[in-house]
Amino acid sequence: MSEAPSLGIIRDITQQHFGKRPCLWQIKITQAFIETNRDIVCIAGTSMGKTMTFWMPLLFKPGLQIIVTPLNQLGRQNVSALAKAGLLSISISSETASWSNFRDIEDMKYRAVIVSPEQLMKPGGEFEKLLRKPLFAQQIIGIIFDEAHCIATWGDFRPEYKELERYPDDVEHFSDCIYLISGSHVEQLVFSSAAGLSRCG
């Protein structure tokens, strides 16, 4: 288990990099993420700053963060913002799922990879190949499921969400944090999603 920095250090370094003073709940999420002795479920309302908690751990811990989201715009919106904070990231979609981009991901060019369930769970896809490589999987510091209630509700019309229930046990050499987060109106669905995930159930 890693020892997390103090609340004050996390607050100050986050403000230096992102120009925003984080709230106490965001700092505590970051502390829990760094310690990696537990998985995390977070319920937060719209515009409360959920996305900031995806990036804050990257300021304090080396490695790669994977963010699984149904919202394609999340990647496009955040790549430039992260670059300004000195954190390179990439959004993988059907348009960007090239061999060269996956080679850069394997070479740890990026600190964050934002990906849809369809790309993550594609049978025989590049993500599947990467995640089966021990040296790569050991570099992953966290897998974040944004809008996590979708795991429990979208499986019928987006089958890849149903497949997410076998995560992260499919990633044999990954042992760090699983983080599920969603809005305040879907608490029970998020906990249902957490129970469905193979490691959390």
C-alpha positions as CSV (number, residue, x, y, z in Angstrom):
1,M,0.0,0.0,0.0
2,S,1.3,3.5,-0.9
3,E,1.1,6.3,1.6
4,A,-0.9,9.2,0.3
5,P,0.2,12.8,0.7
6,S,-1.6,15.0,3.2
7,L,-4.8,16.8,2.3
8,G,-2.9,20.1,2.1
9,I,-0.3,18.8,-0.3
10,I,-2.9,17.3,-2.6
11,R,-4.8,20.5,-2.6
12,D,-1.8,22.7,-3.3
13,I,-0.3,20.6,-6.1
14,T,-3.7,20.1,-7.8
15,Q,-4.3,23.9,-7.7
16,Q,-0.8,24.5,-9.2
17,H,-1.4,22.1,-12.1
18,F,-5.1,22.7,-12.9
19,G,-5.7,26.2,-11.6
20,K,-8.6,25.0,-9.5
21,R,-8.8,24.5,-5.7
22,P,-10.2,21.0,-5.2
23,C,-13.0,20.2,-2.8
24,L,-12.4,18.1,0.3
25,W,-14.3,15.1,-1.2
26,Q,-12.1,15.2,-4.3
27,I,-9.0,15.2,-2.2
28,K,-10.2,12.2,-0.2
29,I,-11.0,10.3,-3.3
30,T,-7.4,11.0,-4.5
31,Q,-6.0,9.8,-1.2
32,A,-8.0,6.6,-1.4
33,F,-6.9,6.1,-5.0
34,I,-3.2,6.5,-4.1
35,E,-3.4,4.1,-1.2
36,T,-4.8,1.4,-3.5
37,N,-6.0,-0.7,-0.6
38,R,-9.6,-0.4,-1.6
39,D,-11.9,0.0,-4.6
40,I,-14.0,3.2,-4.8
41,V,-17.6,4.0,-5.5
42,C,-18.5,7.7,-5.7
43,I,-21.9,9.3,-6.2
44,A,-21.7,13.0,-7.1
45,G,-24.1,15.4,-8.6
46,T,-23.8,17.2,-12.0
47,S,-21.1,19.9,-12.2
48,M,-19.6,18.9,-8.8
49,G,-16.2,18.0,-10.4
50,K,-16.3,14.3,-10.9
51,T,-14.0,14.4,-13.8
52,M,-11.3,16.2,-11.8
53,T,-11.0,13.1,-9.6
54,F,-10.0,11.1,-12.7
55,W,-6.8,13.2,-13.1
56,M,-5.7,14.2,-9.7
57,P,-4.1,10.8,-8.8
58,L,-1.9,11.2,-11.9
59,L,-0.1,14.1,-10.2
60,F,1.0,11.9,-7.3
61,K,1.5,8.4,-8.7
62,P,3.4,7.2,-11.8
63,G,1.6,4.9,-14.3
64,L,-1.4,4.8,-16.6
65,Q,-5.0,5.6,-15.9
66,I,-7.8,4.0,-18.0
67,I,-11.1,5.8,-18.1
68,V,-14.0,3.8,-19.6
69,T,-16.9,6.2,-20.6
70,P,-19.9,6.1,-22.9
71,L,-19.4,9.8,-23.6
72,N,-17.1,10.3,-26.6
73,Q,-16.9,14.1,-25.9
74,L,-15.1,13.4,-22.6
75,G,-11.9,12.4,-24.3
76,R,-12.0,15.3,-26.8
77,Q,-12.7,17.9,-24.0
78,N,-10.0,16.7,-21.7
79,V,-7.0,15.9,-23.9
80,S,-6.1,19.6,-24.3
81,A,-6.8,20.4,-20.6
82,L,-4.6,17.6,-19.4
83,A,-1.8,18.7,-21.8
84,K,-1.8,22.1,-20.2
85,A,-1.3,20.4,-16.8
86,G,1.7,18.5,-18.3
87,L,-0.2,15.2,-18.6
88,L,-0.4,13.6,-22.1
89,S,-3.6,11.7,-22.8
90,I,-5.4,10.1,-25.7
91,S,-9.0,9.3,-26.5
92,I,-9.5,6.0,-28.3
93,S,-12.5,5.7,-30.6
94,S,-13.2,3.9,-33.9
95,E,-11.4,6.8,-35.6
96,T,-8.3,6.8,-33.5
97,A,-7.9,3.1,-32.8
98,S,-4.8,2.8,-35.0
99,W,-1.8,0.5,-34.6
100,S,0.5,3.4,-34.1
101,N,-1.6,4.9,-31.3
102,F,-1.7,1.6,-29.5
103,R,2.1,1.3,-29.9
104,D,2.4,4.7,-28.2
105,I,0.1,3.6,-25.4
106,E,2.2,0.4,-24.8
107,D,5.3,2.6,-24.8
108,M,3.7,4.7,-22.0
109,K,3.7,7.9,-24.0
110,Y,0.4,8.8,-22.3
111,R,-0.7,9.0,-18.7
112,A,-4.4,8.6,-19.4
113,V,-6.3,6.6,-22.0
114,I,-10.0,7.5,-22.4
115,V,-11.9,4.7,-24.2
116,S,-15.4,3.5,-24.9
117,P,-16.6,0.0,-23.8
118,E,-16.8,-1.0,-27.4
119,Q,-13.1,-0.4,-28.0
120,L,-12.0,-1.8,-24.6
121,M,-14.0,-5.1,-25.0
122,K,-13.5,-5.6,-28.8
123,P,-12.7,-9.3,-29.2
124,G,-9.2,-9.7,-30.6
125,G,-8.8,-5.9,-30.5
126,E,-5.6,-4.0,-29.6
127,F,-6.7,-3.3,-26.0
128,E,-7.3,-7.0,-25.4
129,K,-3.8,-7.7,-26.6
130,L,-2.2,-5.0,-24.5
131,L,-4.0,-6.0,-21.3
132,R,-2.7,-9.5,-21.6
133,K,0.9,-8.3,-21.5
134,P,2.1,-8.4,-17.9
135,L,4.6,-5.5,-18.2
136,F,1.8,-3.2,-19.6
137,A,-0.9,-4.3,-17.1
138,Q,1.5,-3.7,-14.2
139,Q,1.7,0.0,-15.2
140,I,-2.0,0.6,-14.9
141,I,-2.7,2.5,-11.6
142,G,-6.5,2.5,-12.0
143,I,-9.5,1.6,-14.2
144,I,-12.3,4.2,-13.9
145,F,-15.9,3.5,-15.0
146,D,-17.5,6.8,-15.7
147,E,-21.4,6.8,-15.7
148,A,-21.0,3.5,-13.9
149,H,-24.8,2.9,-13.7
150,C,-24.7,2.1,-17.4
151,I,-23.0,-1.2,-16.6
152,A,-26.2,-2.4,-14.9
153,T,-28.7,-0.8,-17.4
154,W,-27.2,-0.6,-20.9
155,G,-26.2,-4.3,-21.4
156,D,-29.2,-5.1,-23.5
157,F,-28.5,-2.6,-26.3
158,R,-24.8,-2.1,-25.8
159,P,-23.6,-5.6,-25.2
160,E,-20.1,-4.5,-24.3
161,Y,-21.5,-3.1,-21.0
162,K,-22.6,-6.6,-20.1
163,E,-19.1,-7.8,-20.9
164,L,-17.6,-5.2,-18.5
165,E,-18.9,-7.3,-15.6
166,R,-16.0,-9.7,-16.1
167,Y,-13.6,-6.8,-15.6
168,P,-11.0,-6.4,-14.1
169,D,-10.4,-10.2,-13.5
170,D,-9.5,-10.4,-17.2
171,V,-6.5,-8.2,-16.6
172,E,-4.4,-10.8,-14.8
173,H,-1.6,-8.6,-13.6
174,F,-3.6,-5.6,-12.6
175,S,-4.0,-5.1,-8.8
176,D,-4.6,-1.4,-8.2
177,C,-7.8,0.7,-7.9
178,I,-11.2,0.2,-9.5
179,Y,-13.2,3.4,-9.4
180,L,-16.9,3.6,-10.2
181,I,-18.5,7.0,-10.4
182,S,-21.9,8.4,-11.5
183,G,-24.6,11.0,-10.8
184,S,-26.6,11.4,-7.6
185,H,-29.9,10.2,-9.1
186,V,-28.7,6.6,-9.8
187,E,-27.2,5.5,-6.5
188,Q,-28.7,2.0,-6.5
189,L,-27.8,1.3,-10.1
190,V,-24.2,2.2,-9.4
191,F,-24.1,-0.2,-6.5
192,S,-25.7,-2.9,-8.7
193,S,-22.9,-2.3,-11.2
194,A,-20.3,-2.6,-8.5
195,A,-21.8,-5.9,-7.4
196,G,-21.7,-7.1,-10.9
197,L,-18.0,-6.5,-11.5
198,S,-16.1,-9.7,-11.0
199,R,-13.7,-8.3,-8.5
200,C,-16.2,-6.2,-6.6
201,G,-19.0,-8.8,-6.3
